[in-house]
């Protein structure tokens, strides 16, 4: 292979990957826009059906930025965040075992929408050391095929990647299951030894919140969590 051939091969590969990644970005952004619309629908629908007329119990939608929105559900906040970059899976990931990806490796390039669960009070009282929990990740490729990592999402796991297009009905189902999981995912009492000592300075500066980090769980691993 001549140097010219090598240059042409490099340019062709770069152009092809760039086009694929742009297509993946466009598809993921389209899904994210649909997600925002669904969240607004859910907030309106559930608020109109709530029997409890208490402003602290209800749904509130908020657009935080172009790539980030939140849904407040009573004392919980779900943050939906689309990453602006496109990702490839490592070679040990199970997605590479699928015929859909083996037949065309470009199918593996995916955009990601992350869903985090925080306590509403963490933002209300600016408790910057409080912890959030990644409860769902939605992967979208150039053909708008998808799979989901997360709780309550068993039917959307990677082994279905390449079989179904992500549409409004499916996306709403994913969101509703994420909301159910967040509601049932309760706050844990921190270990006593972690909070048994506080300095005068911490109390005077009202830093007891950072002394006692508040979060539903520590870390983001799904397999260490016994909630199904």
C-alpha positions as CSV (number, residue, x, y, z in Angstrom):
1,X,0.0,0.0,0.0
2,X,1.4,3.3,-1.1
3,X,1.5,6.5,1.1
4,X,-1.3,7.9,-1.1
5,X,-3.4,4.8,-0.5
6,X,-2.9,5.1,3.2
7,X,-3.9,8.8,3.2
8,X,-7.0,8.0,1.2
9,X,-7.9,5.2,3.6
10,X,-7.4,7.5,6.6
11,X,-9.5,10.3,5.1
12,X,-12.3,7.9,4.1
13,X,-12.4,6.4,7.6
14,X,-12.4,9.8,9.2
15,X,-15.2,11.1,6.9
16,X,-17.3,8.0,7.5
17,X,-17.0,8.1,11.2
18,X,-17.7,11.8,11.3
19,X,-20.9,11.4,9.3
20,X,-22.0,8.5,11.5
21,X,-21.3,10.4,14.7
22,X,-23.2,13.4,13.4
23,X,-26.2,11.2,12.6
24,X,-26.0,9.6,16.0
25,X,-26.0,13.0,17.6
26,X,-29.0,14.1,15.6
27,X,-30.9,11.0,16.5
28,X,-30.1,11.4,20.2
29,X,-31.0,15.0,20.2
30,X,-34.3,14.2,18.6
31,X,-35.0,11.6,21.3
32,X,-34.0,14.1,24.0
33,X,-36.5,16.7,22.5
34,X,-39.2,14.0,22.6
35,X,-38.2,13.2,26.2
36,X,-38.7,16.8,27.2
37,X,-42.1,16.9,25.6
38,X,-43.1,13.7,27.4
39,X,-41.9,15.0,30.8
40,X,-44.1,18.1,30.3
41,X,-47.1,15.9,29.5
42,X,-46.4,13.7,32.5
43,X,-46.2,16.7,34.9
44,X,-49.4,18.1,33.6
45,X,-51.3,14.8,33.6
46,X,-50.3,13.7,37.1
47,X,-50.8,17.1,38.7
48,X,-54.4,17.2,37.3
49,X,-55.0,13.8,38.8
50,X,-53.4,14.2,42.2
51,X,-56.0,14.0,45.1
52,X,-53.6,15.7,47.5
53,X,-53.7,19.5,47.0
54,X,-50.3,20.2,48.6
55,X,-47.7,22.2,46.5
56,X,-45.0,20.0,48.0
57,X,-46.5,16.9,46.6
58,X,-46.6,17.1,42.8
59,X,-44.6,17.3,39.6
60,X,-42.6,20.2,38.3
61,X,-40.8,20.3,35.0
62,X,-37.8,22.6,34.5
63,X,-35.5,23.1,31.6
64,X,-32.0,23.6,33.1
65,X,-30.1,24.0,29.8
66,X,-30.1,22.8,26.2
67,X,-29.0,19.3,27.2
68,X,-30.4,19.1,30.7
69,X,-33.9,19.1,32.2
70,X,-35.3,18.1,35.5
71,X,-38.6,16.6,36.8
72,X,-39.3,17.3,40.4
73,X,-41.5,14.5,41.9
74,X,-42.4,15.6,45.5
75,X,-39.1,15.3,47.5
76,X,-37.1,13.8,44.5
77,X,-35.6,15.4,41.5
78,X,-34.8,13.4,38.4
79,X,-32.3,15.1,36.1
80,X,-32.2,14.0,32.5
81,X,-28.9,14.9,30.9
82,X,-27.9,14.3,27.3
83,X,-24.2,14.1,26.7
84,X,-23.1,16.2,23.7
85,X,-20.4,13.6,22.6
86,X,-20.8,10.2,20.9
87,X,-19.4,7.1,22.5
88,X,-18.0,3.7,21.5
89,X,-18.3,0.6,23.7
90,X,-15.1,-1.1,25.0
91,X,-14.3,-4.4,23.4
92,X,-15.4,-6.4,26.5
93,X,-19.0,-5.0,26.4
94,X,-21.7,-7.5,25.6
95,X,-23.0,-5.4,22.7
96,X,-20.2,-6.7,20.5
97,X,-21.7,-10.2,20.8
98,X,-24.8,-9.1,18.9
99,X,-25.1,-9.9,15.2
100,X,-26.4,-6.4,14.7
101,X,-23.1,-4.9,15.7
102,X,-20.9,-7.7,14.3
103,X,-22.4,-7.1,10.8
104,X,-21.7,-3.3,11.0
105,X,-19.5,-2.0,13.8
106,X,-20.8,1.6,13.1
107,X,-24.1,0.5,14.7
108,X,-22.3,0.5,18.0
109,X,-21.7,4.3,18.1
110,X,-24.2,5.7,20.6
111,X,-25.4,8.9,22.2
112,X,-26.2,8.7,25.9
113,X,-29.0,10.2,28.0
114,X,-28.3,9.9,31.7
115,X,-31.0,10.0,34.4
116,X,-29.9,11.0,37.9
117,X,-31.9,10.9,41.1
118,X,-31.3,13.6,43.7
119,X,-33.1,14.8,46.8
120,X,-35.0,18.1,46.1
121,X,-33.7,19.5,49.4
122,X,-30.1,19.0,48.2
123,X,-30.8,21.9,45.7
124,X,-33.2,23.8,47.9
125,X,-30.6,24.2,50.7
126,X,-27.5,24.2,48.4
127,X,-26.1,21.1,50.0
128,X,-23.2,20.8,47.5
129,X,-21.8,17.6,49.0
130,X,-25.1,15.7,48.8
131,X,-25.0,12.7,46.5
132,X,-27.0,11.8,43.4
133,X,-27.6,8.4,41.9
134,X,-27.4,7.3,38.3
135,X,-30.5,5.2,37.9
136,X,-30.9,4.9,34.1
137,X,-28.7,5.3,30.9
138,X,-30.4,5.4,27.5
139,X,-28.1,4.6,24.5
140,X,-29.2,5.6,21.0
141,X,-27.5,4.8,17.7
142,X,-27.7,6.2,14.2
143,X,-30.8,4.2,13.3
144,X,-32.5,5.2,16.6
145,X,-32.1,1.7,17.9
146,X,-31.5,1.7,21.6
147,X,-31.0,-0.1,24.8
148,X,-31.2,0.9,28.4
149,X,-29.1,0.2,31.5
150,X,-30.9,0.7,34.8
151,X,-33.5,-0.4,37.3
152,X,-37.0,-1.5,36.1
153,X,-35.8,-1.6,32.5
154,X,-35.3,-5.3,32.0
155,X,-37.1,-5.5,28.6
156,X,-34.9,-2.8,27.1
157,X,-31.5,-4.4,27.8
158,X,-28.6,-4.6,25.3
159,X,-29.7,-8.0,23.9
160,X,-32.6,-6.2,22.2
161,X,-30.3,-3.6,20.6
162,X,-31.0,-3.4,16.9
163,X,-34.5,-4.9,17.1
164,X,-36.7,-1.9,18.0
165,X,-36.9,1.8,17.2
166,X,-37.1,4.1,20.1
167,X,-40.6,5.8,19.9
168,X,-42.8,7.9,22.1
169,X,-44.6,5.0,23.7
170,X,-41.4,3.2,24.6
171,X,-39.7,6.3,25.9
172,X,-42.7,7.2,28.1
173,X,-42.6,3.7,29.5
174,X,-38.9,4.1,30.3
175,X,-39.6,7.4,32.0
176,X,-42.5,6.1,34.1
177,X,-40.5,3.1,35.3
178,X,-37.7,5.5,36.3
179,X,-40.1,7.6,38.3
180,X,-41.5,4.6,40.1
181,X,-38.0,3.5,41.0
182,X,-37.1,6.9,42.3
183,X,-40.2,7.1,44.4
184,X,-39.6,3.7,45.9
185,X,-35.9,4.3,46.4
186,X,-35.8,5.6,50.0
187,X,-33.2,7.7,51.9
188,X,-30.8,5.7,54.0
189,X,-29.6,6.8,57.5
190,X,-25.9,7.5,57.3
191,X,-23.5,5.4,59.4
192,X,-23.3,6.8,63.0
193,X,-19.5,7.0,62.8
194,X,-19.6,9.2,59.8
195,X,-21.6,12.0,61.5
196,X,-20.7,11.6,65.2
197,X,-18.2,14.5,65.3
198,X,-18.8,18.1,64.2
199,X,-16.7,21.1,64.9
200,X,-17.9,24.5,66.2
201,X,-16.8,26.0,62.9
202,X,-19.0,23.6,60.9
203,X,-22.0,24.4,63.0
204,X,-21.4,28.1,63.1
205,X,-21.0,28.1,59.3
206,X,-24.0,25.8,59.0
207,X,-21.8,23.2,57.4
208,X,-23.5,20.3,59.1
209,X,-25.0,19.3,55.8
210,X,-21.6,18.8,54.2
211,X,-20.5,16.8,57.4
212,X,-23.4,14.5,56.9
213,X,-23.6,13.9,53.1
214,X,-27.1,13.1,52.2
215,X,-28.0,10.7,49.4
216,X,-30.1,7.6,48.8
217,X,-27.1,5.4,48.2
218,X,-23.3,5.9,47.9
219,X,-22.0,5.2,44.4
220,X,-23.6,4.4,41.1
221,X,-23.3,0.6,40.7
222,X,-26.5,-1.2,40.0
223,X,-25.3,-4.6,40.9
224,X,-24.6,-3.6,44.5
225,X,-28.1,-2.4,45.0
226,X,-30.7,-4.8,46.3
227,X,-33.7,-2.8,45.0
228,X,-35.3,-4.5,41.9
